[in-house]
Amino acid sequence: MDSFFAFMELNSSPFTDPFSRSRLAQFLDESLPVLLVVLSIGRARLHCIEATSYADPMKAMSWVPAARNKIRHNLQTIAGTVNPSPETKSLILALTVLSCIFELMIDSSGYGAILILESLPMHVVQSLQTGHTGPLSSQFDVGLLAGYQYIQAAVSLTCDQDTFLAGIQFCEPAAGSELSQNLDTTAAYSLSRLLVLLARCNARSIQWLEQARRVAEAEPTDIPKPASLQEILGPSLLEFGNAVFENALEVLALADNIRPKPTADPVDPQGFSSALTAFYHCAIISVARLFTDTLWGIVGKTPAADEMPHLESHALTALAVIERKLVSVGAESLFYLPLITTIGLEIRQKDDKRRVMRILNDVALTGLVVARTYKSDMQLAWDLIKN
């Protein structure tokens, strides 16, 4: 169990703070399913740390299949509770996030975490909407909800899929409450929302581009007076394109809101607020990259178009922030993995690429074997760009 808490408490983060010893104590005393997944995460981490090579840290982990099946069974049983109490909702979210973390420590494909998220009953998620329950009243619940949204959105973004979370208004801390004044807590909530909106924007931009290409390519070329591209696409596609732009502008506005203002709030290089700077720069890169196809020019000036010449600078700034943040690598590093690909695709120098690989190596060594997949995907992307 000490291994688990060393993993979770190494760096302070609102995403991992719910799993500190003090906050998880009640669940550990009262819930055997939570105890099982906590012990399993701790055990998996120890195996990775003690492995002579991170290339195959799962070799000596014959206990994993049985533990994995039991963890999944426990989650499905508890998540099936009809009309769960607030305490049971917290338990379900805690088990969901912890089970995802465990899967990402034992399965480099990440597919197990996807199955965990897909198995969460919709009625549990819907019960967390505004109007179904009162404002969130504990940092524990805010952190759990933010962590769940973040992981769900990260999976959707990786798979180029839309996310139903974008259409849900989740409960927030009560306005004016002490909890709502906690900058790290509110930032984590906003950050999760940012990733949710980015996942939707990414999926819909791909959908629009596929439709626009089909329509444009189907237009006859032998007519005396060819129609303009705007006429070819028609009002419905142009309206859809504008909606995608509005979605992207919402992402950029949210990114700007969470960006630390050093003049007002001095930033600790290893504090959570410093990480927000990296998310800000990566949001700009992500939005700008969605609209590089010239067809988007028919809709209008693309969001973040002026930032296109500066994307490598944004990437290097974000990379430096993450390096400082992850001087010591714990469970918090999981929530920075989605940034690494965004950063890596924009950098060109070999030394900077080595810096990216060093981070991924460190994350894999600490127990999150899914970082190995990020590493191989990153190398493949660089090879394709070079060729």
C-alpha positions in Angstrom: 0.0 0.0 0.0 2.9 2.4 0.7 3.9 2.0 -3.0 0.5 3.2 -4.1 0.5 6.3 -2.0 4.1 7.1 -2.9 3.0 6.9 -6.5 -0.1 9.1 -6.0 1.4 11.7 -3.6 4.8 12.2 -5.3 3.5 15.4 -6.9 0.5 17.4 -5.9 -2.2 17.5 -8.5 -6.0 17.9 -8.2 -6.3 14.8 -10.5 -4.4 12.6 -8.0 -5.1 14.3 -4.7 -8.4 12.4 -4.3 -6.2 9.3 -3.9 -4.0 10.6 -1.1 -3.8 8.5 2.1 -6.0 10.9 4.1 -8.8 11.3 1.4 -8.9 7.6 0.6 -8.8 6.3 4.2 -12.6 5.9 4.6 -12.9 3.9 1.4 -10.0 1.7 2.3 -11.6 0.9 5.7 -15.1 0.2 4.2 -14.6 -1.0 0.6 -12.7 -4.2 -0.3 -13.0 -3.3 -4.1 -11.1 -0.1 -3.5 -8.5 -1.9 -1.3 -8.0 -4.5 -4.1 -7.3 -1.9 -6.9 -5.1 0.2 -4.5 -3.0 -2.9 -3.7 -2.9 -3.9 -7.3 -1.7 -0.5 -8.5 1.0 -0.5 -5.8 2.1 -4.0 -6.7 2.3 -3.2 -10.4 4.4 -0.1 -9.7 6.8 -2.1 -7.6 7.3 -4.6 -10.4 8.0 -1.9 -12.9 10.5 -0.2 -10.7 12.3 -3.4 -9.9 12.4 -4.6 -13.5 15.8 -4.7 -15.0 14.4 -3.3 -18.3 11.2 -1.4 -18.8 10.9 -3.1 -22.2 9.0 -6.0 -20.6 8.0 -5.1 -17.0 5.0 -7.4 -17.0 7.1 -10.7 -17.3 6.8 -11.6 -13.6 3.2 -10.4 -13.2 1.3 -13.7 -13.4 -1.1 -12.4 -10.8 -2.4 -9.7 -13.1 -5.2 -11.6 -15.0 -7.0 -12.7 -11.8 -6.7 -9.3 -10.2 -7.9 -7.6 -13.4 -10.9 -9.8 -13.7 -11.8 -9.2 -10.0 -11.4 -5.5 -10.3 -13.7 -5.3 -13.4 -16.3 -7.5 -11.7 -16.3 -5.3 -8.6 -16.7 -2.2 -10.6 -19.6 -3.6 -12.7 -21.4 -4.8 -9.6 -21.2 -1.5 -7.8 -21.9 0.6 -10.9 -25.1 -1.4 -11.4 -26.5 0.0 -8.1 -30.0 1.4 -8.7 -30.4 5.0 -7.5 -27.0 5.2 -6.0 -26.5 7.5 -3.0 -23.9 10.4 -3.2 -21.4 8.2 -1.3 -21.9 5.4 -3.8 -21.5 7.7 -6.8 -18.2 8.8 -5.3 -17.2 5.2 -4.8 -18.1 4.4 -8.4 -16.1 7.3 -9.8 -13.1 6.4 -7.6 -13.2 2.8 -8.7 -13.5 3.9 -12.4 -10.5 6.2 -12.3 -8.4 3.8 -10.3 -9.3 0.9 -12.5 -8.3 3.0 -15.6 -5.0 3.8 -14.0 -4.4 0.2 -13.2 -5.2 -0.8 -16.8 -2.7 1.8 -18.1 -0.1 0.2 -15.9 -0.5 -3.3 -17.2 -1.7 -2.8 -20.8 0.4 -0.7 -23.2 -2.4 -0.6 -25.7 -4.8 1.2 -23.4 -7.7 -0.9 -24.6 -8.5 -2.2 -21.1 -9.0 1.4 -19.9 -11.4 2.0 -22.8 -13.4 -1.1 -21.8 -13.6 0.3 -18.2 -15.0 3.6 -19.4 -17.5 2.0 -21.8 -18.8 -0.3 -19.0 -19.8 2.7 -16.8 -23.6 2.9 -16.9 -24.9 6.1 -18.5 -27.3 6.6 -15.6 -24.3 7.0 -13.2 -22.8 9.7 -15.5 -26.2 11.5 -16.0 -26.8 11.5 -12.2 -23.8 13.9 -11.9 -25.4 16.5 -14.1 -26.5 19.9 -12.8 -30.1 19.6 -11.7 -29.8 15.9 -10.7 -27.8 16.7 -7.6 -26.6 19.7 -5.7 -23.3 21.5 -6.1 -20.1 19.5 -5.4 -19.1 20.1 -1.8 -15.8 18.3 -1.5 -12.4 18.6 -3.2 -12.5 14.8 -3.3 -15.6 14.7 -5.6 -14.4 17.6 -7.8 -11.1 15.8 -8.3 -12.8 12.5 -9.1 -15.2 14.1 -11.6 -12.4 16.1 -13.3 -10.2 13.0 -13.5 -13.0 10.9 -15.0 -13.9 13.5 -17.6 -10.2 14.0 -18.5 -9.5 10.3 -19.1 -12.7 9.8 -21.0 -12.0 12.9 -23.2 -8.3 11.8 -23.8 -9.5 8.4 -25.1 -12.0 10.1 -27.4 -9.3 12.5 -28.7 -6.9 9.6 -29.3 -9.5 7.7 -31.2 -10.8 10.7 -33.2 -14.2 10.2 -31.7 -16.8 12.7 -30.5 -17.7 12.5 -26.8 -21.1 12.6 -25.2 -19.5 14.5 -22.3 -19.6 17.7 -24.4 -23.4 17.7 -24.1 -23.5 17.3 -20.3 -23.3 20.2 -17.9 -21.7 18.6 -14.8 -22.1 19.8 -11.3 -19.6 22.4 -10.1 -18.6 23.7 -6.7 -21.1 26.2 -5.4 -20.4 29.8 -6.4 -18.7 31.7 -3.7 -17.9 28.6 -1.7 -14.4 28.0 -0.3 -14.0 25.1 -2.8 -14.7 27.4 -5.7 -11.9 29.7 -4.6 -9.3 26.8 -4.8 -7.4 27.7 -7.9 -6.0 24.2 -8.5 -9.4 22.6 -8.1 -11.2 25.0 -10.5 -8.4 24.7 -13.0 -8.6 20.9 -13.1 -12.3 21.2 -13.7 -11.8 23.7 -16.5 -9.0 21.7 -17.9 -11.1 18.6 -18.1 -13.8 20.6 -19.9 -11.2 22.0 -22.3 -10.2 18.5 -23.3 -13.8 17.4 -23.7 -14.5 20.3 -26.1 -11.3 19.7 -28.0 -12.2 16.0 -28.5 -15.6 17.1 -29.9 -13.9 19.8 -32.1 -11.4 17.3 -33.4 -14.1 14.7 -34.3 -16.4 17.2 -36.0 -13.6 18.8 -37.9 -12.7 15.4 -39.4 -16.4 14.8 -40.2 -16.7 18.1 -41.9 -13.6 17.7 -44.0 -14.6 14.2 -45.1 -18.0 15.5 -46.2 -16.6 18.6 -47.9 -14.1 16.6 -49.9 -16.7 14.1 -51.1 -19.0 16.9 -52.2 -16.2 18.9 -53.9 -14.8 15.8 -55.7 -18.3 14.8 -56.9 -18.8 18.1 -58.8 -18.6 17.7 -62.6 -15.6 19.4 -64.2 -16.9 19.6 -67.8 -19.7 22.2 -67.3 -19.2 25.6 -69.0 -19.4 27.7 -65.9 -18.2 25.8 -62.8 -19.8 26.8 -59.5 -17.9 28.3 -56.7 -16.8 26.1 -53.9 -19.2 27.9 -51.6 -22.0 27.0 -53.9 -20.8 23.5 -54.3 -20.7 22.8 -50.5 -24.1 24.4 -49.9 -25.5 26.2 -46.9 -25.7 23.2 -44.6 -22.0 22.3 -44.9 -21.0 25.9 -44.5 -23.2 26.2 -41.4 -21.6 23.0 -40.0 -18.2 24.4 -40.7 -19.0 27.6 -38.8 -20.2 25.5 -35.9 -16.9 23.8 -35.8 -15.1 27.2 -35.8 -17.3 28.3 -32.8 -16.4 25.1 -31.0 -12.7 25.8 -31.6 -13.0 29.4 -30.4 -14.6 28.1 -27.2 -11.6 25.8 -26.7 -9.2 28.7 -27.2 -11.1 31.0 -24.8 -11.1 28.3 -22.1 -7.4 27.7 -22.7 -6.7 31.4 -22.2 -8.8 31.5 -19.0 -6.8 28.7 -17.4 -3.4 30.2 -18.4 -1.6 31.4 -15.3 -1.0 35.1 -15.0 2.5 35.2 -13.4 2.2 38.9 -12.6 -0.8 38.2 -10.4 0.0 34.7 -9.2 3.7 33.7 -9.1 4.1 30.2 -10.6 5.8 27.4 -8.8 7.8 25.5 -11.5 6.8 22.2 -10.0 3.3 23.2 -8.9 0.1 22.3 -10.8 -0.4 25.8 -12.0 2.8 25.6 -14.0 1.3 22.7 -16.0 -1.5 24.9 -17.1 0.9 26.8 -19.2 1.7 23.7 -21.1 -1.9 22.9 -21.7 -2.5 26.5 -23.0 0.3 26.1 -25.6 -0.8 22.7 -26.6 -4.4 23.8 -27.0 -3.3 26.5 -29.5 -1.2 23.9 -31.4 -4.1 21.4 -31.5 -6.7 23.9 -32.7 -4.4 25.4 -35.4 -3.6 21.9 -36.7 -7.3 21.0 -37.1 -7.7 23.6 -39.9 -4.6 23.2 -42.1 -6.6 21.9 -45.1 -7.3 24.7 -47.7 -11.0 23.7 -47.9 -11.5 25.4 -44.5 -10.8 28.7 -46.2 -14.2 28.5 -47.8 -15.8 28.8 -44.4 -13.7 31.8 -43.3 -10.5 32.6 -41.4 -9.6 29.6 -39.4 -9.2 29.8 -35.6 -5.5 30.2 -34.5 -4.5 30.8 -38.1 -2.1 33.5 -37.0 -0.3 31.1 -34.7 0.7 28.7 -37.5 4.3 30.1 -37.9 4.8 29.8 -34.2 3.8 26.3 -33.4 7.3 25.0 -32.8 7.8 27.8 -30.3 4.6 26.8 -28.5 5.7 23.2 -28.4 9.2 24.0 -27.0 7.6 26.2 -24.3 5.2 23.4 -23.3 8.1 20.9 -23.4 10.2 22.9 -21.0 7.2 23.3 -18.6 6.6 19.5 -18.5 10.3 18.8 -18.0 10.4 21.1 -14.9 7.1 19.6 -13.7 8.2 16.0 -14.0 11.6 16.3 -12.3 10.1 13.5 -10.1 7.6 11.3 -12.0 4.5 9.8 -10.3 0.9 9.0 -11.2 0.3 12.7 -12.1 2.4 12.1 -15.3 -0.5 10.1 -16.8 -2.4 13.3 -17.3 0.4 14.9 -19.3 0.8 12.1 -21.8 -1.8 13.5 -24.2 0.4 16.6 -24.5 3.5 14.7 -25.5 2.2 13.8 -29.0 1.0 17.3 -29.6 4.5 18.7 -28.6 6.4 16.0 -30.5 4.8 16.6 -33.8 5.9 20.2 -33.9 9.6 19.9 -32.9 12.3 19.4 -35.5 15.7 19.2 -33.7 17.2 15.9 -32.6 18.1 17.1 -29.1 14.5 18.2 -28.6 13.2 14.9 -29.8 15.5 13.2 -27.3 13.9 15.3 -24.5 10.5 14.0 -25.5 11.7 10.4 -25.5 13.4 10.9 -22.1 10.0 12.0 -20.6 8.2 9.0 -22.0 11.0 6.7 -20.8 10.7 8.1 -17.3 6.9 7.7 -17.3 7.1 4.1 -18.5 9.7 3.4 -15.8 7.5 4.7 -13.0 4.8 2.1 -13.9 2.7 3.5 -16.7 3.5 1.1 -19.5 1.1 2.8 -21.8 3.9 5.4 -22.3 5.7 2.7 -24.3 3.0 3.0 -26.9 3.3 6.8 -27.0 7.0 6.3 -27.5 6.6 3.9 -30.5 3.8 6.1 -32.0 6.0 9.2 -31.7 9.0 7.6 -33.3 6.7 6.3 -36.2 5.3 9.8 -36.7 8.8 11.3 -36.9 9.9 8.7 -39.4 6.9 9.4 -41.6 7.5 13.2 -41.4 11.1 12.7 -42.3 10.2 10.5 -45.3 
